[in-house]
Amino acid sequence: MKQGKDYIGVGVGAMIFNDKQELLLCKRGQAAKNERGCWECPGGSIEFGETMAQATIREVQEELGIDIRLQHQLHAVDHLIPSEGQHWITTPFIATVLRGTPTIREPGKCDEIGWFALNKLPKPLSIATQLNIVDYEARFKSL
């Protein structure tokens, strides 16, 4: 049985901002589980016995080789991908880099990475990232 296809997958993500308020995004490669070619906040699946926060920190370390500090948890989103027959529930966090420089550590799953201003985001964005940005802007942009 496959998570996200045969049953609802549970995932996490990180909206990582730098000191210029730019967002770190990864372009999904051909080995990614879904939405290949889309730009997305880094993240992945929660492992059994792991908290959402632990999974987020682990996934970002595995994918980009950086240590992050989680600052806020955003609302969970229904990440429905009808065209691929997938259903995920994903909880994102707002984060900053504590140590390291982001580098691609999972070639094939990630083709490119970059920092982007919220008003100059690359396209296409993944469904979950679009939903995360809407939530972020509604809750934190005016602060």
C-alpha positions in Angstrom: 0.0 0.0 0.0 1.2 3.4 -0.9 0.9 6.5 1.3 -1.0 9.3 -0.5 -2.5 6.9 -3.0 -4.0 3.9 -1.1 -4.6 5.9 2.0 -4.3 9.6 3.0 -0.7 10.6 3.4 0.5 12.8 6.2 3.2 15.3 5.4 5.0 18.4 6.6 6.7 21.3 5.0 8.8 24.4 5.8 8.4 27.9 4.6 12.0 28.9 5.1 12.6 32.7 5.0 16.0 34.5 4.8 16.8 37.9 6.3 15.5 39.5 3.0 12.1 37.8 3.6 12.7 35.6 0.5 11.2 32.1 0.5 13.3 29.0 -0.2 11.7 26.8 -2.9 12.7 23.5 -4.5 11.8 22.5 -8.0 10.5 18.9 -7.9 12.4 16.4 -10.1 11.3 13.3 -12.0 11.9 11.0 -8.9 9.5 13.1 -6.7 6.3 11.4 -5.5 4.0 14.0 -7.3 3.7 17.4 -8.9 7.0 17.0 -10.9 8.3 20.2 -12.3 6.5 22.3 -9.7 8.2 24.6 -7.2 7.5 23.7 -3.6 8.6 24.4 0.0 10.8 21.5 1.2 9.2 18.8 3.3 8.0 15.2 3.2 6.3 12.4 5.0 6.0 11.9 8.8 7.5 8.7 10.0 5.8 6.5 12.6 6.5 7.9 16.2 7.8 11.2 14.9 6.2 14.6 15.7 5.4 17.1 12.9 8.2 19.3 14.1 10.8 16.5 14.2 9.7 15.4 10.7 10.1 18.9 9.3 13.5 19.4 10.7 14.6 15.9 9.5 13.2 16.3 6.0 14.9 19.7 5.5 18.2 18.3 6.7 17.9 15.3 4.4 16.9 17.3 1.4 19.0 20.5 1.7 21.7 19.8 4.4 20.6 22.7 6.6 19.5 23.0 10.2 16.4 25.1 10.7 14.5 26.7 13.6 10.7 26.4 13.4 8.9 29.6 14.4 5.2 29.1 13.7 2.9 26.3 12.6 0.5 27.2 9.9 -2.9 25.5 9.3 -2.9 22.0 7.8 -4.0 21.9 4.2 -5.9 19.3 2.1 -3.3 18.6 -0.6 -5.6 16.9 -3.1 -4.0 16.0 -6.5 -6.9 14.5 -8.5 -4.8 14.3 -11.7 -2.4 11.9 -9.9 -4.9 10.2 -7.7 -3.2 11.4 -4.5 -4.5 12.8 -1.2 -2.3 14.3 1.4 -2.8 16.3 4.6 0.2 18.6 5.0 1.1 20.8 7.9 3.6 23.6 7.1 5.8 25.5 9.5 7.5 28.9 9.1 11.2 28.6 9.7 14.7 30.2 9.4 18.1 28.7 8.7 20.2 28.1 11.8 23.3 26.5 10.1 24.4 25.6 6.7 23.8 26.6 3.1 21.0 25.0 1.2 22.3 22.5 -1.4 20.5 19.8 -3.3 21.1 16.5 -1.5 18.5 14.4 -3.3 19.2 14.8 -7.0 16.3 13.4 -9.0 13.8 14.4 -6.4 14.9 18.1 -6.6 16.2 19.8 -9.8 16.8 23.3 -8.6 16.6 25.5 -5.4 16.3 29.2 -5.0 15.3 32.1 -2.8 12.3 34.1 -4.1 10.4 37.3 -3.0 6.8 36.5 -2.4 5.8 38.9 -5.2 8.2 37.1 -7.7 7.6 33.4 -7.1 8.4 30.9 -9.9 5.7 28.9 -11.7 4.2 26.5 -11.5 3.8 26.3 -7.7 2.7 23.0 -6.1 -0.9 22.9 -4.8 0.3 22.7 -1.2 2.7 25.7 -1.6 -0.1 27.8 -3.1 -2.3 27.0 -0.1 0.6 27.7 2.4 1.3 31.1 0.9 -2.4 32.1 1.1 -2.4 31.1 4.8 0.9 32.8 5.5 -0.2 36.1 3.9 -3.5 36.1 5.7 -1.9 35.5 9.1 1.6 37.0 9.1 2.2 39.4 6.3 0.7 42.3 8.2 2.8 41.7 11.3 
